[in-house]
Amino acid sequence: MGIANYISILLGYADIFIALFITTYAYLFLKKTNEHKDRRPWDFLFVSSVLYLIFQIFNTLYVSGITSIMGESIDIDLVRNVFAFLFSGCILLAFISQHDLILRSQIILISKKENKDSVRKENKTVSEEKIEIKV
């Protein structure tokens, strides 16, 4: 094994770590937004992140020199290609569904949930202004 192969294996493990981080982040985002009705693109992105993680695991096995598992019955290269195809398909579905949501709403609205303290301050300011206007 040459240095290029060791670097490929090391980068494969780094890709697995990155894919695990992406999958965890997508899962935590889905947990926080489960009441939102238009989160379908994020569902597809979560599924694709899981597929990407599986693809990276098989890719690292393949680069490491493992070409089959379970006694030559499962070809790692074929499994790798199938997961790459599924990953690409889920990403495409995420973009299509996001595009559909944008076209249906004709507007992209990004809103921030207001902090309770800032709402109280605004209410206090408004009530003070009302008092000033009355006097």
Backbone as a chain_set.jsonl record, in Angstrom:
{"seq": "MGIANYISILLGYADIFIALFITTYAYLFLKKTNEHKDRRPWDFLFVSSVLYLIFQIFNTLYVSGITSIMGESIDIDLVRNVFAFLFSGCILLAFISQHDLILRSQIILISKKENKDSVRKENKTVSEEKIEIKV", "coords": {"N": [[0.846, -1.185, 0.0], [0.575, 2.133, -0.916], [1.414, 5.576, -0.17], [-0.574, 7.172, -1.244], [-2.816, 5.543, -1.153], [-3.164, 5.256, 1.615], [-3.766, 7.917, 2.247], [-6.17, 8.161, 0.841], [-7.774, 6.363, 2.274], [-7.74, 7.611, 4.788], [-9.013, 10.049, 4.145], [-11.456, 8.956, 3.477], [-12.403, 8.077, 5.988], [-12.633, 10.587, 7.168], [-14.656, 11.632, 5.555], [-16.745, 9.962, 6.343], [-17.085, 10.826, 8.984], [-17.889, 13.503, 8.516], [-20.267, 13.014, 7.095], [-21.732, 11.745, 9.097], [-22.024, 13.873, 10.899], [-23.576, 15.626, 9.3], [-25.907, 14.085, 9.0], [-26.754, 13.885, 11.678], [-27.219, 16.605, 12.266], [-29.278, 17.187, 10.41], [-31.256, 15.476, 11.399], [-31.714, 16.558, 13.982], [-32.701, 19.049, 13.216], [-35.085, 18.258, 11.962], [-36.464, 17.234, 14.164], [-37.025, 19.584, 15.563], [-38.743, 20.913, 13.875], [-41.1, 19.497, 13.434], [-43.792, 20.193, 13.442], [-44.198, 21.836, 11.348], [-45.712, 22.368, 8.227], [-44.655, 22.487, 5.638], [-42.19, 21.082, 5.31], [-41.178, 19.121, 3.727], [-38.981, 19.085, 1.814], [-36.842, 19.001, 3.603], [-37.202, 16.532, 4.77], [-36.512, 14.853, 2.637], [-33.848, 15.634, 2.383], [-32.823, 14.706, 4.801], [-33.127, 11.917, 4.5], [-31.456, 11.584, 2.298], [-29.039, 12.308, 3.474], [-28.617, 10.194, 5.233], [-28.361, 8.128, 3.368], [-26.049, 9.041, 2.108], [-24.214, 8.771, 4.185], [-24.175, 5.961, 4.464], [-23.222, 5.342, 1.916], [-20.64, 6.47, 2.081], [-19.487, 4.841, 4.018], [-19.41, 2.321, 2.699], [-17.832, 3.124, 0.562], [-15.394, 3.716, 1.805], [-14.746, 1.167, 2.714], [-14.364, -0.055, 0.233], [-12.195, 1.399, -0.842], [-10.334, 0.647, 1.008], [-9.721, -1.852, 0.21], [-11.452, -3.939, 0.52], [-13.521, -5.863, -1.269], [-15.782, -7.398, -1.375], [-18.481, -8.666, 0.649], [-19.77, -11.025, 3.017], [-18.906, -13.501, 1.977], [-18.297, -13.239, -0.892], [-20.836, -12.786, -1.926], [-22.015, -10.278, -1.915], [-21.239, -7.544, -3.733], [-19.136, -4.912, -3.131], [-18.583, -2.655, -4.712], [-20.816, -2.502, -6.402], [-22.878, -2.077, -4.495], [-22.011, 0.355, -3.492], [-22.334, 2.006, -5.75], [-25.125, 1.853, -6.05], [-26.045, 3.133, -3.695], [-24.951, 5.662, -4.119], [-26.451, 6.439, -6.336], [-29.071, 6.45, -5.215], [-28.732, 8.438, -3.267], [-28.207, 10.705, -4.887], [-30.671, 10.833, -6.211], [-32.457, 11.41, -4.081], [-31.531, 13.94, -3.302], [-32.156, 15.337, -5.622], [-34.987, 15.095, -5.527], [-35.442, 16.626, -3.232], [-34.715, 19.204, -4.114], [-36.603, 19.534, -6.176], [-39.046, 19.408, -4.748], [-38.717, 21.618, -3.067], [-38.63, 23.65, -4.965], [-41.214, 23.398, -5.949], [-42.674, 24.179, -3.671], [-41.899, 26.865, -3.507], [-42.931, 27.882, -5.91], [-45.672, 27.462, -5.501], [-46.27, 29.121, -3.324], [-45.382, 31.58, -4.144], [-43.839, 33.377, -2.859], [-41.081, 33.811, -0.735], [-40.773, 33.428, 2.588], [-39.051, 34.339, 5.356], [-38.897, 34.073, 8.704], [-38.308, 35.155, 12.051], [-38.52, 33.827, 15.241], [-39.743, 35.711, 17.848], [-38.162, 36.887, 20.79], [-39.286, 36.528, 24.149], [-38.648, 38.554, 25.969], [-38.042, 40.735, 24.303], [-40.525, 41.189, 23.172], [-41.983, 41.971, 25.41], [-40.663, 44.357, 26.022], [-41.298, 45.844, 23.752], [-44.088, 46.03, 24.056], [-44.213, 47.487, 26.422], [-43.058, 49.875, 25.621], [-44.92, 50.7, 23.708], [-47.2, 51.038, 25.332], [-46.282, 53.102, 26.968], [-46.048, 55.099, 25.077], [-48.722, 55.44, 24.427], [-49.677, 56.486, 26.79], [-48.283, 58.873, 26.835], [-49.42, 60.116, 24.638], [-52.064, 60.475, 25.447], [-51.828, 62.331, 27.504]], "CA": [[0.0, 0.0, 0.0], [1.348, 3.358, -1.002], [0.94, 6.725, 0.61], [-1.83, 7.652, -1.839], [-3.893, 4.688, -0.643], [-3.384, 5.646, 3.011], [-4.457, 9.21, 2.238], [-7.552, 7.892, 0.412], [-8.482, 5.746, 3.405], [-7.899, 8.658, 5.801], [-10.068, 10.946, 3.664], [-12.708, 8.205, 3.582], [-12.864, 8.181, 7.377], [-13.058, 11.976, 7.374], [-15.966, 11.752, 4.904], [-17.731, 9.296, 7.211], [-17.323, 11.74, 10.102], [-18.681, 14.627, 8.002], [-21.606, 12.501, 6.788], [-22.4, 11.523, 10.382], [-22.386, 15.2, 11.389], [-24.688, 16.119, 8.479], [-27.093, 13.298, 9.352], [-27.179, 14.304, 13.02], [-27.755, 17.962, 12.159], [-30.572, 17.111, 9.717], [-32.211, 14.848, 12.323], [-32.075, 17.536, 15.016], [-33.548, 20.052, 12.578], [-36.412, 17.669, 11.766], [-37.132, 17.149, 15.465], [-37.499, 20.909, 15.964], [-39.723, 21.448, 12.922], [-42.076, 18.47, 13.064], [-45.141, 20.748, 13.3], [-44.245, 22.672, 10.142], [-46.337, 21.579, 7.16], [-43.886, 22.532, 4.393], [-40.812, 20.676, 5.57], [-40.896, 17.945, 2.912], [-37.605, 19.055, 1.303], [-35.921, 18.601, 4.666], [-37.331, 15.079, 4.906], [-35.684, 14.266, 1.584], [-32.438, 15.887, 2.698], [-32.433, 13.793, 5.876], [-32.971, 10.586, 3.907], [-30.252, 11.592, 1.467], [-27.855, 12.336, 4.337], [-28.424, 8.819, 5.703], [-27.827, 7.384, 2.224], [-24.672, 9.49, 1.909], [-23.419, 8.141, 5.237], [-23.997, 4.554, 4.087], [-22.335, 5.347, 0.748], [-19.268, 6.737, 2.51], [-18.984, 3.645, 4.712], [-19.06, 1.345, 1.668], [-16.736, 3.684, -0.224], [-14.168, 3.526, 2.58], [-14.436, -0.265, 2.643], [-13.872, -0.344, -1.113], [-10.854, 1.979, -0.964], [-9.467, -0.132, 1.893], [-9.384, -3.118, -0.438], [-12.513, -4.925, 0.728], [-14.33, -5.797, -2.487], [-17.053, -8.103, -1.201], [-18.777, -9.101, 2.013], [-20.591, -12.231, 3.135], [-18.419, -14.566, 1.112], [-18.412, -12.927, -2.322], [-22.226, -12.669, -2.391], [-22.37, -8.863, -2.059], [-20.151, -6.77, -4.325], [-19.085, -3.582, -2.507], [-18.639, -1.624, -5.75], [-22.221, -2.39, -6.822], [-23.621, -1.453, -3.391], [-21.555, 1.743, -3.474], [-22.989, 2.702, -6.859], [-26.565, 1.936, -5.766], [-26.266, 4.178, -2.696], [-24.664, 6.955, -4.757], [-27.621, 6.737, -7.167], [-30.182, 6.803, -4.326], [-28.389, 9.729, -2.674], [-28.435, 11.74, -5.906], [-32.117, 10.922, -6.438], [-33.093, 12.111, -2.953], [-31.164, 15.355, -3.403], [-32.979, 15.875, -6.708], [-36.351, 15.229, -5.001], [-35.462, 17.767, -2.307], [-34.736, 20.434, -4.912], [-37.887, 19.631, -6.886], [-40.114, 19.742, -3.802], [-38.508, 23.001, -2.634], [-39.042, 24.482, -6.094], [-42.677, 23.347, -5.962], [-43.158, 25.019, -2.567], [-41.672, 28.265, -3.862], [-43.883, 28.259, -6.955], [-47.025, 27.505, -4.947], [-46.469, 30.253, -2.416], [-44.993, 32.77, -4.889], [-43.058, 34.254, -1.99], [-40.264, 33.121, 0.255], [-40.883, 34.179, 3.833], [-38.16, 33.895, 6.423], [-39.275, 34.814, 9.905], [-37.593, 34.805, 13.265], [-39.368, 33.799, 16.419], [-39.322, 36.796, 18.729], [-37.853, 36.581, 22.168], [-40.328, 37.04, 25.05], [-38.195, 39.819, 26.559], [-38.168, 41.825, 23.333], [-41.956, 41.468, 23.026], [-42.379, 42.742, 26.589], [-40.117, 45.703, 25.871], [-42.097, 46.533, 22.739], [-45.391, 46.337, 24.651], [-44.012, 48.553, 27.393], [-42.827, 51.103, 24.858], [-46.194, 51.096, 23.104], [-48.088, 51.557, 26.371], [-45.762, 54.402, 27.381], [-46.402, 56.053, 24.034], [-50.151, 55.719, 24.56], [-49.827, 57.381, 27.936], [-47.798, 60.185, 26.424], [-50.385, 60.692, 23.696], [-53.253, 60.865, 26.195], [-51.519, 63.471, 28.367]], "C": [[0.886, 1.241, 0.0], [0.736, 4.463, -0.166], [-0.383, 7.264, 0.073], [-3.014, 6.838, -1.329], [-4.197, 5.02, 0.814], [-4.127, 6.977, 3.105], [-5.914, 9.032, 1.823], [-8.378, 7.29, 1.542], [-8.735, 6.785, 4.499], [-8.995, 9.641, 5.403], [-11.434, 10.259, 3.693], [-13.277, 8.255, 4.99], [-13.321, 9.601, 7.714], [-14.425, 12.214, 6.735], [-17.064, 11.081, 5.724], [-18.081, 10.206, 8.384], [-18.191, 12.92, 9.662], [-20.106, 14.183, 7.706], [-22.394, 12.237, 8.067], [-22.848, 12.847, 10.99], [-23.587, 15.752, 10.621], [-25.976, 15.397, 8.84], [-27.629, 13.704, 10.717], [-27.824, 15.682, 12.979], [-29.132, 17.956, 11.488], [-31.631, 16.495, 10.628], [-32.655, 15.834, 13.406], [-32.956, 18.642, 14.448], [-34.964, 19.512, 12.384], [-37.169, 17.543, 13.081], [-37.718, 18.492, 15.88], [-38.62, 21.425, 15.073], [-40.797, 20.437, 12.557], [-43.5, 18.998, 12.949], [-45.288, 21.587, 12.035], [-44.739, 21.844, 8.962], [-45.501, 21.508, 5.891], [-42.426, 22.161, 4.613], [-40.402, 19.475, 4.738], [-39.496, 17.953, 2.299], [-36.59, 18.623, 2.359], [-36.023, 17.113, 4.959], [-36.452, 14.374, 3.883], [-34.193, 14.477, 1.862], [-31.95, 14.996, 3.84], [-32.198, 12.389, 5.332], [-31.697, 10.535, 3.063], [-28.985, 11.65, 2.32], [-27.568, 10.955, 4.922], [-27.829, 7.968, 4.58], [-26.373, 7.766, 1.948], [-23.745, 8.873, 2.951], [-23.141, 6.68, 4.894], [-23.056, 4.44, 2.888], [-20.885, 5.551, 1.167], [-18.665, 5.551, 3.258], [-18.552, 2.598, 3.689], [-17.898, 1.837, 0.806], [-15.4, 3.497, 0.494], [-13.768, 2.057, 2.611], [-13.81, -0.615, 1.3], [-12.45, 0.182, -1.307], [-9.858, 1.206, -0.098], [-9.08, -1.48, 1.299], [-10.408, -4.211, -0.222], [-13.465, -4.813, -0.454], [-15.65, -6.535, -2.372], [-17.219, -8.472, 0.263], [-19.695, -10.306, 1.945], [-20.194, -13.257, 2.072], [-18.69, -14.354, -0.358], [-19.848, -12.746, -2.813], [-22.652, -11.221, -2.598], [-21.141, -8.101, -2.545], [-20.201, -5.338, -3.784], [-19.207, -2.48, -3.552], [-20.067, -1.419, -6.238], [-23.052, -1.687, -5.75], [-23.275, 0.032, -3.304], [-22.258, 2.56, -4.554], [-24.49, 2.853, -6.64], [-26.835, 3.054, -4.76], [-25.937, 5.563, -3.239], [-25.843, 7.387, -5.624], [-28.802, 7.176, -6.302], [-29.957, 8.165, -3.669], [-28.668, 10.862, -3.654], [-29.921, 11.927, -6.18], [-32.836, 11.662, -5.323], [-32.75, 13.594, -2.948], [-31.995, 16.022, -4.491], [-34.427, 16.065, -6.251], [-36.465, 16.402, -4.03], [-35.515, 19.08, -3.073], [-36.064, 20.614, -5.637], [-39.004, 20.02, -5.93], [-39.952, 21.161, -3.264], [-38.947, 23.968, -3.726], [-40.565, 24.538, -6.179], [-43.264, 24.224, -4.86], [-42.999, 26.498, -2.886], [-42.679, 28.714, -4.908], [-45.308, 28.356, -6.426], [-47.25, 28.739, -4.093], [-46.155, 31.586, -3.084], [-44.228, 33.772, -4.031], [-42.259, 33.379, -1.035], [-40.274, 33.98, 1.508], [-39.966, 33.551, 4.87], [-38.493, 34.735, 7.64], [-38.487, 34.292, 11.092], [-38.57, 34.854, 14.425], [-38.85, 34.845, 17.399], [-39.117, 36.299, 20.145], [-38.929, 37.193, 23.07], [-39.932, 38.382, 25.659], [-38.347, 40.969, 25.582], [-39.632, 42.176, 23.099], [-42.446, 42.295, 24.202], [-41.885, 44.179, 26.483], [-40.921, 46.498, 24.856], [-43.459, 46.918, 23.299], [-45.276, 47.48, 25.656], [-43.816, 49.89, 26.684], [-44.127, 51.604, 24.251], [-47.12, 51.678, 24.164], [-47.592, 52.907, 26.881], [-46.103, 55.466, 26.358], [-47.879, 56.413, 24.122], [-50.396, 56.678, 25.712], [-49.38, 58.784, 27.556], [-48.787, 60.867, 25.492], [-51.622, 61.184, 24.443], [-52.997, 62.121, 27.018], [-51.303, 64.664, 27.557]], "O": [[1.811, 1.375, 0.802], [-0.315, 4.299, 0.455], [-1.215, 7.753, 0.837], [-4.093, 7.384, -1.098], [-5.362, 5.062, 1.208], [-5.013, 7.142, 3.944], [-6.801, 9.675, 2.385], [-9.535, 7.658, 1.744], [-9.824, 6.831, 5.072], [-9.816, 10.024, 6.236], [-12.454, 10.914, 3.91], [-14.479, 8.45, 5.177], [-14.283, 9.789, 8.458], [-15.262, 12.915, 7.304], [-18.187, 11.582, 5.789], [-19.253, 10.338, 8.737], [-19.129, 13.293, 10.367], [-21.055, 14.897, 8.03], [-23.6, 12.481, 8.112], [-23.946, 12.93, 11.541], [-24.515, 16.287, 11.227], [-27.025, 16.027, 8.973], [-28.84, 13.851, 10.888], [-28.868, 15.897, 13.596], [-30.047, 18.64, 11.944], [-32.779, 16.94, 10.632], [-33.845, 15.928, 13.709], [-33.862, 19.122, 15.13], [-35.937, 20.23, 12.615], [-38.386, 17.725, 13.114], [-38.791, 18.539, 16.482], [-39.377, 22.301, 15.491], [-41.358, 20.514, 11.464], [-44.354, 18.303, 12.398], [-46.395, 22.003, 11.694], [-44.243, 20.743, 8.723], [-45.63, 20.547, 5.134], [-41.528, 22.861, 4.144], [-39.371, 18.863, 5.017], [-38.861, 16.898, 2.265], [-35.6, 17.961, 2.046], [-35.036, 16.493, 5.356], [-35.74, 13.424, 4.209], [-33.378, 13.592, 1.602], [-30.792, 14.577, 3.848], [-31.2, 11.747, 5.658], [-30.951, 9.556, 3.11], [-27.958, 11.096, 1.928], [-26.406, 10.583, 5.088], [-26.907, 7.185, 4.809], [-25.561, 6.911, 1.596], [-22.618, 8.494, 2.634], [-22.009, 6.213, 5.017], [-22.2, 3.556, 2.843], [-19.994, 4.872, 0.656], [-17.468, 5.286, 3.144], [-17.457, 2.046, 3.792], [-17.071, 1.037, 0.368], [-14.396, 3.159, -0.132], [-12.582, 1.735, 2.54], [-12.845, -1.377, 1.234], [-11.601, -0.509, -1.869], [-8.676, 1.122, -0.432], [-8.208, -2.169, 1.829], [-10.242, -5.315, -0.741], [-14.136, -3.795, -0.625], [-16.549, -6.323, -3.186], [-16.249, -8.577, 1.015], [-20.321, -10.564, 0.918], [-21.041, -13.803, 1.366], [-19.266, -15.227, -1.008], [-20.059, -12.568, -4.013], [-23.564, -10.958, -3.383], [-20.129, -8.026, -1.848], [-21.197, -4.638, -3.964], [-19.867, -1.47, -3.305], [-20.486, -0.284, -6.465], [-23.844, -0.798, -6.064], [-24.15, 0.865, -3.069], [-22.721, 3.672, -4.3], [-25.066, 3.876, -7.008], [-27.76, 3.842, -4.952], [-26.579, 6.542, -2.858], [-26.197, 8.566, -5.647], [-29.464, 8.165, -6.617], [-30.893, 8.953, -3.534], [-29.291, 11.861, -3.295], [-30.383, 13.054, -6.361], [-33.734, 12.461, -5.592], [-33.601, 14.421, -2.619], [-32.483, 17.137, -4.311], [-35.035, 17.091, -6.556], [-37.481, 17.096, -4.013], [-36.281, 19.975, -2.716], [-36.59, 21.725, -5.705], [-39.828, 20.873, -6.26], [-40.95, 21.843, -3.028], [-39.567, 24.992, -3.44], [-41.139, 25.594, -6.446], [-44.244, 24.934, -5.088], [-43.878, 27.299, -2.566], [-43.225, 29.812, -4.807], [-46.071, 29.227, -6.847], [-48.324, 29.337, -4.142], [-46.625, 32.625, -2.621], [-44.001, 34.904, -4.456], [-42.729, 32.332, -0.59], [-39.832, 35.129, 1.485], [-40.1, 32.376, 5.21], [-38.383, 35.961, 7.611], [-38.06, 33.137, 11.123], [-39.344, 35.801, 14.569], [-37.667, 34.862, 17.738], [-39.817, 35.405, 20.621], [-39.432, 38.277, 22.772], [-40.783, 39.252, 25.847], [-38.739, 42.067, 25.978], [-39.953, 43.339, 22.853], [-43.236, 43.222, 24.021], [-42.613, 45.113, 26.818], [-41.198, 47.68, 25.062], [-43.939, 48.022, 23.042], [-46.152, 48.341, 25.724], [-44.352, 50.912, 27.112], [-44.404, 52.803, 24.278], [-47.761, 52.702, 23.927], [-48.405, 53.776, 27.198], [-46.413, 56.602, 26.716], [-48.248, 57.569, 23.914], [-51.23, 57.579, 25.613], [-50.027, 59.768, 27.915], [-48.964, 62.083, 25.562], [-52.171, 62.228, 24.089], [-53.922, 62.913, 27.201], [-51.029, 65.735, 28.098]]}, "num_chains": 1, "name": "protein.A"}
